[in-house]
Every structure is written in structure tokens, then in C-alpha cells.
């Protein structure tokens, strides 16, 4: 019986140590430069270069600011590059961040994305830090009732940061962009 208690204590200690080693927002801080890029899915003439994956993350007290190039649907349905800039604040849910109101970026056009109602033409924007992955989500409902859902997942690794963007639209149209980022200047 005693070995079970020792084994349980060892597992609890290993679990606590792994949790303590999980990255924080500060580990994502800095300018990251696109080094590799692959596009798959229904990209309809979308041309991207590795530098289109560049991202700047500035960690702050209880949140972060992030600037990146993403995809935005144009009239007619084609996708094009669009610059995004947003600030997020930690919520009462561990690892979950809400868009911080008052941001004057592109998202300011859609009311408050932290609490935005996509059915009223507003954008819902939030972020999550889980393990080594920082993910930013963006949900919008189009004028014709369709949807655009972006998932920007950035994962820290030994050789920099891996990025996985999924842009989903109605009618099962999906564009996936994968790549690798390196610390700028490094």
C-alpha cells in the first residue's frame, strides 16, 4: 500500500513541476519574423510571403498587445492581407484573454470585440494561452449571414515559434497557413 502513496506523490510533484514550466505571455514577448510558409486549402489567388507571418507581441501587466498580418474577406469573397493590432487583458478564467475596449485599431470599427455580438455585425475577439500555444480567435458574421472564423495559433518551440492559421468560412471553405517564425535579429 505504501508504494502507491509514494507513486501518487511523485506524479503530483511531476505534474506541478510541468505546470510551473509552462510558458507565460512574457515568453512570447518580442518581434518574430516569418522564416517558412505553406498555404493549403481554398486560397483563391492569395499570395503570401514568409514575412506576412511576422508578429510583434508586447507582454504587459495582466495582458499583452499583438500586431500581425491576417486575412480579411473582400467584397466578392476573395481573401486579402490585413494588418491587425489588438490589446488583450487577462480574464477571471485562467489563460483566457479578452480584447481590451478602447483599442483604436481595425477592431474599433466593430464596437467592442470582447463582448461583441456577431449577429449584430460586431466582431468577437479573444485569446487563450494553453501550454506552449498562444491562440487568437476572431469571429464575424458576414452581411449575407455567413461566417468568418480565424484561429491564429502560435506555439513556442526549440527553433522559434510555429504558427498555424485556420480561416474558416461558410460552405466548408477553409484556408490553412502554416509556418515558422524566428526571433527578429536572432
Buried (B, 14 or more C-beta within 10 A) or exposed (E): EEEEEEEEEEEEEEEEEEEEEEBEBEBBBBBBBBBBBEBEBBBEEBEBEBEBBBBBBBBBEEBBBBBBBBBBBEEEEEBEEEEBBBBBBBBEEEBBBBBBBEBEBBBEEBBBBBEBEBEEBBBBBBBBBEEBBBBBBBBBBBEEEBEBBBBBBBBBEEEBBBBBBBBBBEEEBBBBBBBBBBEEEE
